Amino acid sequence: MEVAGIIVEYNPLHSGHLRLLEAGRAALGPDTAMVCVMSGNFVQRGDFALLRKHARARAAVESGADLVLELPLPWAVSSAEGFAAGGVQALAATGVVEHLLFGSECGD
């Protein structure tokens, strides 16, 4: 089984996020496990999340994520580079994530 990781905020979850989960499974196989590392109640640059972390995690699972891990606060409230670095470290620490999925607003 393939295991893919995605670093997310889902603040809020939208159709682009759903497309990324779907595209990951389309590319890697329908049995691919999707592991999300998600910010908690505070999101990038220290803003409050629109919804509490448990509601956002539930929405992620209901939308196709198999596991949601919380990104530790120091990385969650960092710059984009710190946010990404913390997320990659968390996914690598699982020892099972083989693929890193990401999307972009412009498609590049």
Biopython code that builds the backbone (N, CA, C, O; Angstrom):
import numpy as np
from Bio.PDB.StructureBuilder import StructureBuilder

atoms = [
    (1, "MET", "N", (0.835, -1.178, 0.000)),
    (1, "MET", "CA", (0.000, 0.000, 0.000)),
    (1, "MET", "C", (0.877, 1.236, 0.000)),
    (1, "MET", "O", (1.876, 1.306, 0.715)),
    (2, "GLU", "N", (0.489, 2.216, -0.815)),
    (2, "GLU", "CA", (1.177, 3.503, -0.861)),
    (2, "GLU", "C", (0.660, 4.395, 0.264)),
    (2, "GLU", "O", (-0.499, 4.291, 0.667)),
    (3, "VAL", "N", (1.529, 5.273, 0.769)),
    (3, "VAL", "CA", (1.137, 6.230, 1.798)),
    (3, "VAL", "C", (1.599, 7.611, 1.347)),
    (3, "VAL", "O", (2.779, 7.831, 1.075)),
    (4, "ALA", "N", (0.646, 8.531, 1.275)),
    (4, "ALA", "CA", (0.952, 9.894, 0.830)),
    (4, "ALA", "C", (0.675, 10.864, 1.968)),
    (4, "ALA", "O", (-0.228, 10.653, 2.778)),
    (5, "GLY", "N", (1.466, 11.932, 2.017)),
    (5, "GLY", "CA", (1.292, 12.963, 3.030)),
    (5, "GLY", "C", (0.941, 14.294, 2.403)),
    (5, "GLY", "O", (1.402, 14.629, 1.312)),
    (6, "ILE", "N", (0.114, 15.048, 3.115)),
    (6, "ILE", "CA", (-0.290, 16.382, 2.687)),
    (6, "ILE", "C", (-0.211, 17.290, 3.910)),
    (6, "ILE", "O", (-0.689, 16.929, 4.986)),
    (7, "ILE", "N", (0.384, 18.455, 3.750)),
    (7, "ILE", "CA", (0.464, 19.451, 4.811)),
    (7, "ILE", "C", (-0.688, 20.423, 4.574)),
    (7, "ILE", "O", (-0.769, 21.042, 3.513)),
    (8, "VAL", "N", (-1.586, 20.560, 5.564)),
    (8, "VAL", "CA", (-2.832, 21.284, 5.321)),
    (8, "VAL", "C", (-3.195, 22.238, 6.461)),
    (8, "VAL", "O", (-2.656, 22.158, 7.565)),
    (9, "GLU", "N", (-4.123, 23.137, 6.152)),
    (9, "GLU", "CA", (-4.795, 23.923, 7.179)),
    (9, "GLU", "C", (-6.302, 23.677, 7.113)),
    (9, "GLU", "O", (-6.967, 23.628, 8.148)),
    (10, "TYR", "N", (-6.842, 23.523, 5.910)),
    (10, "TYR", "CA", (-8.278, 23.330, 5.721)),
    (10, "TYR", "C", (-9.044, 24.383, 6.505)),
    (10, "TYR", "O", (-9.889, 24.072, 7.345)),
    (11, "ASN", "N", (-8.729, 25.629, 6.210)),
    (11, "ASN", "CA", (-9.289, 26.759, 6.951)),
    (11, "ASN", "C", (-10.006, 27.721, 6.011)),
    (11, "ASN", "O", (-9.549, 28.853, 5.850)),
    (12, "PRO", "N", (-11.074, 27.331, 5.406)),
    (12, "PRO", "CA", (-11.816, 26.076, 5.530)),
    (12, "PRO", "C", (-11.458, 25.097, 4.417)),
    (12, "PRO", "O", (-10.770, 25.445, 3.458)),
    (13, "LEU", "N", (-11.933, 23.878, 4.566)),
    (13, "LEU", "CA", (-11.800, 22.856, 3.533)),
    (13, "LEU", "C", (-12.614, 23.302, 2.323)),
    (13, "LEU", "O", (-13.757, 23.736, 2.470)),
    (14, "HIS", "N", (-12.029, 23.196, 1.122)),
    (14, "HIS", "CA", (-12.760, 23.610, -0.086)),
    (14, "HIS", "C", (-12.529, 22.620, -1.212)),
    (14, "HIS", "O", (-11.801, 21.641, -1.045)),
    (15, "SER", "N", (-13.139, 22.869, -2.349)),
    (15, "SER", "CA", (-13.105, 21.923, -3.468)),
    (15, "SER", "C", (-11.697, 21.671, -3.989)),
    (15, "SER", "O", (-11.415, 20.574, -4.471)),
    (16, "GLY", "N", (-10.809, 22.651, -3.907)),
    (16, "GLY", "CA", (-9.419, 22.424, -4.329)),
    (16, "GLY", "C", (-8.731, 21.386, -3.457)),
    (16, "GLY", "O", (-7.952, 20.573, -3.956)),
    (17, "HIS", "N", (-9.012, 21.407, -2.159)),
    (17, "HIS", "CA", (-8.454, 20.396, -1.260)),
    (17, "HIS", "C", (-8.994, 19.013, -1.613)),
    (17, "HIS", "O", (-8.253, 18.030, -1.622)),
    (18, "LEU", "N", (-10.276, 18.949, -1.899)),
    (18, "LEU", "CA", (-10.878, 17.665, -2.273)),
    (18, "LEU", "C", (-10.261, 17.131, -3.559)),
    (18, "LEU", "O", (-9.999, 15.934, -3.679)),
    (19, "ARG", "N", (-10.030, 18.022, -4.519)),
    (19, "ARG", "CA", (-9.407, 17.596, -5.786)),
    (19, "ARG", "C", (-8.010, 17.043, -5.559)),
    (19, "ARG", "O", (-7.609, 16.096, -6.236)),
    (20, "LEU", "N", (-7.256, 17.615, -4.618)),
    (20, "LEU", "CA", (-5.912, 17.116, -4.341)),
    (20, "LEU", "C", (-5.971, 15.701, -3.770)),
    (20, "LEU", "O", (-5.191, 14.842, -4.179)),
    (21, "LEU", "N", (-6.879, 15.446, -2.837)),
    (21, "LEU", "CA", (-7.039, 14.085, -2.305)),
    (21, "LEU", "C", (-7.423, 13.111, -3.420)),
    (21, "LEU", "O", (-6.875, 12.011, -3.503)),
    (22, "GLU", "N", (-8.353, 13.511, -4.263)),
    (22, "GLU", "CA", (-8.794, 12.664, -5.374)),
    (22, "GLU", "C", (-7.669, 12.431, -6.374)),
    (22, "GLU", "O", (-7.480, 11.308, -6.841)),
    (23, "ALA", "N", (-6.923, 13.475, -6.706)),
    (23, "ALA", "CA", (-5.826, 13.348, -7.670)),
    (23, "ALA", "C", (-4.720, 12.456, -7.123)),
    (23, "ALA", "O", (-4.110, 11.689, -7.869)),
    (24, "GLY", "N", (-4.464, 12.554, -5.832)),
    (24, "GLY", "CA", (-3.454, 11.689, -5.218)),
    (24, "GLY", "C", (-3.818, 10.228, -5.340)),
    (24, "GLY", "O", (-2.980, 9.394, -5.685)),
    (25, "ARG", "N", (-5.056, 9.923, -5.059)),
    (25, "ARG", "CA", (-5.493, 8.522, -5.179)),
    (25, "ARG", "C", (-5.547, 8.090, -6.642)),
    (25, "ARG", "O", (-5.267, 6.931, -6.949)),
    (26, "ALA", "N", (-5.897, 8.986, -7.536)),
    (26, "ALA", "CA", (-5.925, 8.643, -8.960)),
    (26, "ALA", "C", (-4.523, 8.323, -9.456)),
    (26, "ALA", "O", (-4.342, 7.416, -10.268)),
    (27, "ALA", "N", (-3.527, 9.068, -8.971)),
    (27, "ALA", "CA", (-2.145, 8.864, -9.423)),
    (27, "ALA", "C", (-1.472, 7.684, -8.743)),
    (27, "ALA", "O", (-0.685, 6.974, -9.370)),
    (28, "LEU", "N", (-1.771, 7.466, -7.470)),
    (28, "LEU", "CA", (-1.051, 6.461, -6.686)),
    (28, "LEU", "C", (-1.838, 5.182, -6.441)),
    (28, "LEU", "O", (-1.276, 4.182, -5.994)),
    (29, "GLY", "N", (-3.121, 5.207, -6.727)),
    (29, "GLY", "CA", (-3.959, 4.034, -6.537)),
    (29, "GLY", "C", (-5.041, 4.285, -5.509)),
    (29, "GLY", "O", (-4.846, 5.059, -4.572)),
    (30, "PRO", "N", (-6.190, 3.630, -5.681)),
    (30, "PRO", "CA", (-7.332, 3.881, -4.810)),
    (30, "PRO", "C", (-7.120, 3.462, -3.353)),
    (30, "PRO", "O", (-7.817, 3.948, -2.462)),
    (31, "ASP", "N", (-6.170, 2.571, -3.110)),
    (31, "ASP", "CA", (-5.904, 2.116, -1.739)),
    (31, "ASP", "C", (-4.836, 2.944, -1.034)),
    (31, "ASP", "O", (-4.411, 2.597, 0.068)),
    (32, "THR", "N", (-4.402, 4.027, -1.656)),
    (32, "THR", "CA", (-3.379, 4.881, -1.051)),
    (32, "THR", "C", (-3.903, 5.497, 0.242)),
    (32, "THR", "O", (-4.992, 6.070, 0.271)),
    (33, "ALA", "N", (-3.121, 5.373, 1.306)),
    (33, "ALA", "CA", (-3.474, 6.000, 2.581)),
    (33, "ALA", "C", (-3.048, 7.462, 2.528)),
    (33, "ALA", "O", (-1.931, 7.777, 2.118)),
    (34, "MET", "N", (-3.940, 8.347, 2.943)),
    (34, "MET", "CA", (-3.671, 9.785, 2.945)),
    (34, "MET", "C", (-3.479, 10.262, 4.381)),
    (34, "MET", "O", (-4.396, 10.186, 5.199)),
    (35, "VAL", "N", (-2.288, 10.749, 4.675)),
    (35, "VAL", "CA", (-1.952, 11.266, 5.997)),
    (35, "VAL", "C", (-1.843, 12.782, 5.880)),
    (35, "VAL", "O", (-1.040, 13.294, 5.101)),
    (36, "CYS", "N", (-2.646, 13.489, 6.649)),
    (36, "CYS", "CA", (-2.607, 14.953, 6.648)),
    (36, "CYS", "C", (-1.956, 15.449, 7.932)),
    (36, "CYS", "O", (-2.248, 14.948, 9.018)),
    (37, "VAL", "N", (-1.083, 16.424, 7.804)),
    (37, "VAL", "CA", (-0.558, 17.159, 8.949)),
    (37, "VAL", "C", (-1.231, 18.512, 8.900)),
    (37, "VAL", "O", (-1.060, 19.268, 7.944)),
    (38, "MET", "N", (-2.005, 18.820, 9.946)),
    (38, "MET", "CA", (-2.851, 20.004, 9.931)),
    (38, "MET", "C", (-2.553, 20.892, 11.132)),
    (38, "MET", "O", (-2.310, 20.407, 12.237)),
    (39, "SER", "N", (-2.577, 22.187, 10.898)),
    (39, "SER", "CA", (-2.440, 23.139, 11.999)),
    (39, "SER", "C", (-3.602, 22.952, 12.973)),
    (39, "SER", "O", (-4.671, 22.468, 12.598)),
    (40, "GLY", "N", (-3.378, 23.342, 14.223)),
    (40, "GLY", "CA", (-4.409, 23.205, 15.255)),
    (40, "GLY", "C", (-5.356, 24.387, 15.258)),
    (40, "GLY", "O", (-5.829, 24.809, 14.203)),
    (41, "ASN", "N", (-5.634, 24.919, 16.424)),
    (41, "ASN", "CA", (-6.587, 26.025, 16.542)),
    (41, "ASN", "C", (-6.018, 27.363, 16.083)),
    (41, "ASN", "O", (-6.758, 28.328, 15.890)),
    (42, "PHE", "N", (-4.706, 27.415, 15.912)),
    (42, "PHE", "CA", (-4.054, 28.601, 15.350)),
    (42, "PHE", "C", (-3.442, 28.195, 14.030)),
    (42, "PHE", "O", (-2.836, 27.129, 13.918)),
    (43, "VAL", "N", (-3.596, 29.038, 13.037)),
    (43, "VAL", "CA", (-3.108, 28.713, 11.700)),
    (43, "VAL", "C", (-1.931, 29.605, 11.348)),
    (43, "VAL", "O", (-1.463, 30.400, 12.162)),
    (44, "GLN", "N", (-1.473, 29.456, 10.137)),
    (44, "GLN", "CA", (-0.264, 30.134, 9.692)),
    (44, "GLN", "C", (-0.277, 31.623, 10.044)),
    (44, "GLN", "O", (-1.283, 32.314, 9.881)),
    (45, "ARG", "N", (0.843, 32.080, 10.519)),
    (45, "ARG", "CA", (1.067, 33.473, 10.928)),
    (45, "ARG", "C", (0.260, 33.884, 12.157)),
    (45, "ARG", "O", (0.086, 35.076, 12.410)),
    (46, "GLY", "N", (-0.240, 32.900, 12.931)),
    (46, "GLY", "CA", (-0.845, 33.168, 14.222)),
    (46, "GLY", "C", (-2.311, 33.517, 14.241)),
    (46, "GLY", "O", (-2.840, 33.860, 15.299)),
    (47, "ASP", "N", (-2.990, 33.443, 13.112)),
    (47, "ASP", "CA", (-4.426, 33.726, 13.098)),
    (47, "ASP", "C", (-5.200, 32.594, 13.773)),
    (47, "ASP", "O", (-4.728, 31.459, 13.825)),
    (48, "PHE", "N", (-6.396, 32.908, 14.293)),
    (48, "PHE", "CA", (-7.291, 31.884, 14.806)),
    (48, "PHE", "C", (-7.901, 31.133, 13.634)),
    (48, "PHE", "O", (-8.244, 31.737, 12.618)),
    (49, "ALA", "N", (-8.038, 29.816, 13.769)),
    (49, "ALA", "CA", (-8.720, 29.033, 12.738)),
    (49, "ALA", "C", (-10.203, 29.385, 12.735)),
    (49, "ALA", "O", (-10.767, 29.731, 13.773)),
    (50, "LEU", "N", (-10.831, 29.295, 11.565)),
    (50, "LEU", "CA", (-12.261, 29.572, 11.457)),
    (50, "LEU", "C", (-13.088, 28.566, 12.250)),
    (50, "LEU", "O", (-14.100, 28.922, 12.853)),
    (51, "LEU", "N", (-12.656, 27.318, 12.245)),
    (51, "LEU", "CA", (-13.295, 26.246, 13.007)),
    (51, "LEU", "C", (-12.247, 25.597, 13.908)),
    (51, "LEU", "O", (-11.054, 25.639, 13.608)),
    (52, "ARG", "N", (-12.687, 25.005, 14.995)),
    (52, "ARG", "CA", (-11.752, 24.319, 15.889)),
    (52, "ARG", "C", (-11.101, 23.134, 15.183)),
    (52, "ARG", "O", (-11.641, 22.582, 14.225)),
    (53, "LYS", "N", (-9.935, 22.764, 15.681)),
    (53, "LYS", "CA", (-9.133, 21.723, 15.035)),
    (53, "LYS", "C", (-9.878, 20.395, 14.895)),
    (53, "LYS", "O", (-9.716, 19.708, 13.887)),
    (54, "HIS", "N", (-10.684, 20.023, 15.877)),
    (54, "HIS", "CA", (-11.384, 18.743, 15.794)),
    (54, "HIS", "C", (-12.428, 18.739, 14.679)),
    (54, "HIS", "O", (-12.608, 17.726, 14.003)),
    (55, "ALA", "N", (-13.103, 19.846, 14.487)),
    (55, "ALA", "CA", (-14.086, 19.947, 13.405)),
    (55, "ALA", "C", (-13.392, 19.898, 12.051)),
    (55, "ALA", "O", (-13.886, 19.254, 11.125)),
    (56, "ARG", "N", (-12.259, 20.566, 11.927)),
    (56, "ARG", "CA", (-11.511, 20.552, 10.666)),
    (56, "ARG", "C", (-10.937, 19.172, 10.393)),
    (56, "ARG", "O", (-10.929, 18.719, 9.248)),
    (57, "ALA", "N", (-10.453, 18.493, 11.438)),
    (57, "ALA", "CA", (-9.927, 17.131, 11.262)),
    (57, "ALA", "C", (-11.045, 16.177, 10.847)),
    (57, "ALA", "O", (-10.851, 15.325, 9.979)),
    (58, "ARG", "N", (-12.204, 16.320, 11.463)),
    (58, "ARG", "CA", (-13.347, 15.476, 11.099)),
    (58, "ARG", "C", (-13.725, 15.697, 9.637)),
    (58, "ARG", "O", (-13.985, 14.738, 8.911)),
    (59, "ALA", "N", (-13.758, 16.948, 9.206)),
    (59, "ALA", "CA", (-14.075, 17.249, 7.808)),
    (59, "ALA", "C", (-13.044, 16.623, 6.868)),
    (59, "ALA", "O", (-13.394, 16.130, 5.796)),
    (60, "ALA", "N", (-11.780, 16.644, 7.271)),
    (60, "ALA", "CA", (-10.729, 16.032, 6.450)),
    (60, "ALA", "C", (-10.949, 14.530, 6.314)),
    (60, "ALA", "O", (-10.845, 13.985, 5.216)),
    (61, "VAL", "N", (-11.249, 13.865, 7.412)),
    (61, "VAL", "CA", (-11.482, 12.416, 7.370)),
    (61, "VAL", "C", (-12.734, 12.104, 6.546)),
    (61, "VAL", "O", (-12.735, 11.174, 5.739)),
    (62, "GLU", "N", (-13.773, 12.868, 6.749)),
    (62, "GLU", "CA", (-15.007, 12.649, 5.980)),
    (62, "GLU", "C", (-14.803, 12.923, 4.486)),
    (62, "GLU", "O", (-15.593, 12.474, 3.656)),
    (63, "SER", "N", (-13.750, 13.656, 4.151)),
    (63, "SER", "CA", (-13.457, 13.990, 2.754)),
    (63, "SER", "C", (-12.392, 13.105, 2.126)),
    (63, "SER", "O", (-12.036, 13.305, 0.964)),
    (64, "GLY", "N", (-11.876, 12.132, 2.870)),
    (64, "GLY", "CA", (-10.940, 11.184, 2.276)),
    (64, "GLY", "C", (-9.606, 11.017, 2.963)),
    (64, "GLY", "O", (-8.841, 10.128, 2.589)),
    (65, "ALA", "N", (-9.295, 11.833, 3.949)),
    (65, "ALA", "CA", (-8.043, 11.630, 4.697)),
    (65, "ALA", "C", (-8.193, 10.397, 5.585)),
    (65, "ALA", "O", (-9.264, 10.153, 6.142)),
    (66, "ASP", "N", (-7.132, 9.633, 5.712)),
    (66, "ASP", "CA", (-7.165, 8.444, 6.560)),
    (66, "ASP", "C", (-6.649, 8.715, 7.960)),
    (66, "ASP", "O", (-7.029, 8.031, 8.911)),
    (67, "LEU", "N", (-5.784, 9.710, 8.089)),
    (67, "LEU", "CA", (-5.204, 10.065, 9.382)),
    (67, "LEU", "C", (-4.891, 11.549, 9.362)),
    (67, "LEU", "O", (-4.367, 12.063, 8.374)),
    (68, "VAL", "N", (-5.212, 12.244, 10.453)),
    (68, "VAL", "CA", (-4.888, 13.658, 10.583)),
    (68, "VAL", "C", (-4.036, 13.828, 11.832)),
    (68, "VAL", "O", (-4.454, 13.479, 12.936)),
    (69, "LEU", "N", (-2.850, 14.362, 11.647)),
    (69, "LEU", "CA", (-1.933, 14.650, 12.744)),
    (69, "LEU", "C", (-1.868, 16.153, 12.941)),
    (69, "LEU", "O", (-1.981, 16.910, 11.977)),
    (70, "GLU", "N", (-1.689, 16.595, 14.175)),
    (70, "GLU", "CA", (-1.606, 18.033, 14.428)),
    (70, "GLU", "C", (-0.177, 18.526, 14.258)),
    (70, "GLU", "O", (0.759, 17.961, 14.824)),
    (71, "LEU", "N", (-0.023, 19.581, 13.476)),
    (71, "LEU", "CA", (1.261, 20.244, 13.309)),
    (71, "LEU", "C", (1.544, 21.034, 14.582)),
    (71, "LEU", "O", (0.725, 21.861, 14.981)),
    (72, "PRO", "N", (2.679, 20.799, 15.226)),
    (72, "PRO", "CA", (2.973, 21.525, 16.468)),
    (72, "PRO", "C", (2.924, 23.047, 16.264)),
    (72, "PRO", "O", (3.297, 23.567, 15.213)),
    (73, "LEU", "N", (2.455, 23.731, 17.300)),
    (73, "LEU", "CA", (2.210, 25.166, 17.256)),
    (73, "LEU", "C", (3.366, 26.003, 16.713)),
    (73, "LEU", "O", (3.118, 26.895, 15.902)),
    (74, "PRO", "N", (4.632, 25.762, 17.120)),
    (74, "PRO", "CA", (5.709, 26.629, 16.604)),
    (74, "PRO", "C", (5.791, 26.641, 15.079)),
    (74, "PRO", "O", (6.141, 27.661, 14.485)),
    (75, "TRP", "N", (5.469, 25.514, 14.442)),
    (75, "TRP", "CA", (5.508, 25.455, 12.979)),
    (75, "TRP", "C", (4.203, 25.941, 12.385)),
    (75, "TRP", "O", (4.196, 26.540, 11.309)),
    (76, "ALA", "N", (3.098, 25.692, 13.071)),
    (76, "ALA", "CA", (1.787, 26.093, 12.545)),
    (76, "ALA", "C", (1.666, 27.608, 12.423)),
    (76, "ALA", "O", (0.992, 28.098, 11.517)),
    (77, "VAL", "N", (2.300, 28.349, 13.307)),
    (77, "VAL", "CA", (2.177, 29.815, 13.286)),
    (77, "VAL", "C", (3.390, 30.482, 12.640)),
    (77, "VAL", "O", (3.593, 31.687, 12.795)),
    (78, "SER", "N", (4.183, 29.716, 11.925)),
    (78, "SER", "CA", (5.389, 30.224, 11.270)),
    (78, "SER", "C", (5.101, 30.832, 9.910)),
    (78, "SER", "O", (3.960, 30.888, 9.450)),
    (79, "SER", "N", (6.168, 31.279, 9.293)),
    (79, "SER", "CA", (6.125, 31.689, 7.891)),
    (79, "SER", "C", (5.796, 30.468, 7.030)),
    (79, "SER", "O", (5.762, 29.342, 7.527)),
    (80, "ALA", "N", (5.560, 30.693, 5.766)),
    (80, "ALA", "CA", (5.277, 29.580, 4.862)),
    (80, "ALA", "C", (6.396, 28.556, 4.870)),
    (80, "ALA", "O", (6.144, 27.352, 4.837)),
    (81, "GLU", "N", (7.638, 29.035, 4.913)),
    (81, "GLU", "CA", (8.790, 28.110, 4.912)),
    (81, "GLU", "C", (8.829, 27.274, 6.187)),
    (81, "GLU", "O", (9.083, 26.070, 6.133)),
    (82, "GLY", "N", (8.581, 27.905, 7.331)),
    (82, "GLY", "CA", (8.570, 27.178, 8.597)),
    (82, "GLY", "C", (7.409, 26.208, 8.682)),
    (82, "GLY", "O", (7.562, 25.089, 9.173)),
    (83, "PHE", "N", (6.248, 26.634, 8.205)),
    (83, "PHE", "CA", (5.063, 25.781, 8.168)),
    (83, "PHE", "C", (5.352, 24.527, 7.351)),
    (83, "PHE", "O", (5.075, 23.411, 7.791)),
    (84, "ALA", "N", (5.913, 24.722, 6.157)),
    (84, "ALA", "CA", (6.227, 23.590, 5.280)),
    (84, "ALA", "C", (7.302, 22.685, 5.885)),
    (84, "ALA", "O", (7.182, 21.461, 5.843)),
    (85, "ALA", "N", (8.342, 23.282, 6.440)),
    (85, "ALA", "CA", (9.426, 22.484, 7.032)),
    (85, "ALA", "C", (8.911, 21.640, 8.193)),
    (85, "ALA", "O", (9.260, 20.464, 8.304)),
    (86, "GLY", "N", (8.087, 22.225, 9.057)),
    (86, "GLY", "CA", (7.519, 21.468, 10.166)),
    (86, "GLY", "C", (6.628, 20.341, 9.690)),
    (86, "GLY", "O", (6.648, 19.246, 10.250)),
    (87, "GLY", "N", (5.846, 20.607, 8.656)),
    (87, "GLY", "CA", (4.975, 19.581, 8.101)),
    (87, "GLY", "C", (5.747, 18.431, 7.499)),
    (87, "GLY", "O", (5.399, 17.268, 7.709)),
    (88, "VAL", "N", (6.790, 18.743, 6.754)),
    (88, "VAL", "CA", (7.622, 17.691, 6.156)),
    (88, "VAL", "C", (8.289, 16.868, 7.255)),
    (88, "VAL", "O", (8.347, 15.642, 7.162)),
    (89, "GLN", "N", (8.792, 17.533, 8.291)),
    (89, "GLN", "CA", (9.413, 16.813, 9.416)),
    (89, "GLN", "C", (8.414, 15.872, 10.085)),
    (89, "GLN", "O", (8.750, 14.730, 10.400)),
    (90, "ALA", "N", (7.194, 16.346, 10.302)),
    (90, "ALA", "CA", (6.177, 15.512, 10.938)),
    (90, "ALA", "C", (5.833, 14.301, 10.076)),
    (90, "ALA", "O", (5.710, 13.188, 10.588)),
    (91, "LEU", "N", (5.678, 14.513, 8.771)),
    (91, "LEU", "CA", (5.380, 13.394, 7.873)),
    (91, "LEU", "C", (6.542, 12.406, 7.821)),
    (91, "LEU", "O", (6.327, 11.194, 7.831)),
    (92, "ALA", "N", (7.757, 12.910, 7.765)),
    (92, "ALA", "CA", (8.935, 12.032, 7.737)),
    (92, "ALA", "C", (9.041, 11.227, 9.031)),
    (92, "ALA", "O", (9.460, 10.069, 9.010)),
    (93, "ALA", "N", (8.666, 11.833, 10.148)),
    (93, "ALA", "CA", (8.765, 11.161, 11.444)),
    (93, "ALA", "C", (7.815, 9.969, 11.562)),
    (93, "ALA", "O", (8.019, 9.101, 12.410)),
    (94, "THR", "N", (6.780, 9.918, 10.722)),
    (94, "THR", "CA", (5.879, 8.762, 10.773)),
    (94, "THR", "C", (6.602, 7.500, 10.326)),
    (94, "THR", "O", (6.261, 6.399, 10.758)),
    (95, "GLY", "N", (7.592, 7.655, 9.467)),
    (95, "GLY", "CA", (8.322, 6.508, 8.950)),
    (95, "GLY", "C", (7.578, 5.726, 7.884)),
    (95, "GLY", "O", (8.081, 4.710, 7.405)),
    (96, "VAL", "N", (6.388, 6.179, 7.500)),
    (96, "VAL", "CA", (5.608, 5.430, 6.515)),
    (96, "VAL", "C", (5.226, 6.245, 5.281)),
    (96, "VAL", "O", (4.863, 5.671, 4.254)),
    (97, "VAL", "N", (5.302, 7.563, 5.367)),
    (97, "VAL", "CA", (4.895, 8.397, 4.236)),
    (97, "VAL", "C", (5.956, 8.309, 3.144)),
    (97, "VAL", "O", (7.137, 8.568, 3.377)),
    (98, "GLU", "N", (5.504, 7.936, 1.945)),
    (98, "GLU", "CA", (6.407, 7.749, 0.812)),
    (98, "GLU", "C", (6.287, 8.860, -0.235)),
    (98, "GLU", "O", (7.201, 9.067, -1.032)),
    (99, "HIS", "N", (5.175, 9.560, -0.230)),
    (99, "HIS", "CA", (4.896, 10.579, -1.237)),
    (99, "HIS", "C", (4.409, 11.838, -0.550)),
    (99, "HIS", "O", (3.681, 11.771, 0.440)),
    (100, "LEU", "N", (4.810, 12.982, -1.072)),
    (100, "LEU", "CA", (4.339, 14.274, -0.574)),
    (100, "LEU", "C", (3.490, 14.910, -1.660)),
    (100, "LEU", "O", (3.973, 15.155, -2.766)),
    (101, "LEU", "N", (2.232, 15.177, -1.355)),
    (101, "LEU", "CA", (1.315, 15.790, -2.307)),
    (101, "LEU", "C", (1.156, 17.257, -1.966)),
    (101, "LEU", "O", (1.182, 17.629, -0.793)),
    (102, "PHE", "N", (0.990, 18.095, -2.981)),
    (102, "PHE", "CA", (0.753, 19.508, -2.738)),
    (102, "PHE", "C", (0.010, 20.097, -3.928)),
    (102, "PHE", "O", (0.055, 19.571, -5.040)),
    (103, "GLY", "N", (-0.652, 21.171, -3.670)),
    (103, "GLY", "CA", (-1.354, 21.885, -4.723)),
    (103, "GLY", "C", (-0.840, 23.314, -4.779)),
    (103, "GLY", "O", (-0.091, 23.762, -3.911)),
    (104, "SER", "N", (-1.258, 24.010, -5.813)),
    (104, "SER", "CA", (-0.910, 25.426, -5.916)),
    (104, "SER", "C", (-2.071, 26.157, -6.556)),
    (104, "SER", "O", (-2.825, 25.585, -7.344)),
    (105, "GLU", "N", (-2.207, 27.413, -6.214)),
    (105, "GLU", "CA", (-3.313, 28.201, -6.745)),
    (105, "GLU", "C", (-3.181, 28.456, -8.232)),
    (105, "GLU", "O", (-4.178, 28.601, -8.939)),
    (106, "CYS", "N", (-1.922, 28.510, -8.712)),
    (106, "CYS", "CA", (-1.713, 28.845, -10.128)),
    (106, "CYS", "C", (-1.433, 27.621, -10.994)),
    (106, "CYS", "O", (-1.341, 27.747, -12.215)),
    (107, "GLY", "N", (-1.296, 26.441, -10.394)),
    (107, "GLY", "CA", (-1.064, 25.231, -11.177)),
    (107, "GLY", "C", (0.376, 24.925, -11.497)),
    (107, "GLY", "O", (0.648, 23.927, -12.164)),
    (108, "ASP", "N", (1.321, 25.749, -11.047)),
    (108, "ASP", "CA", (2.754, 25.517, -11.301)),
    (108, "ASP", "C", (3.389, 24.823, -10.100)),
    (108, "ASP", "O", (4.587, 24.539, -10.113)),
]
sb = StructureBuilder()
sb.init_structure("model")
sb.init_model(0)
sb.init_chain("A")
sb.init_seg("    ")
for serial, (resi, resn, name, xyz) in enumerate(atoms, 1):
    if name == "N":
        sb.init_residue(resn, " ", resi, " ")
    sb.init_atom(name, np.array(xyz, "f"), 0.0, 1.0, " ", f" {name:<3s}", serial, name[0])
structure = sb.get_structure()
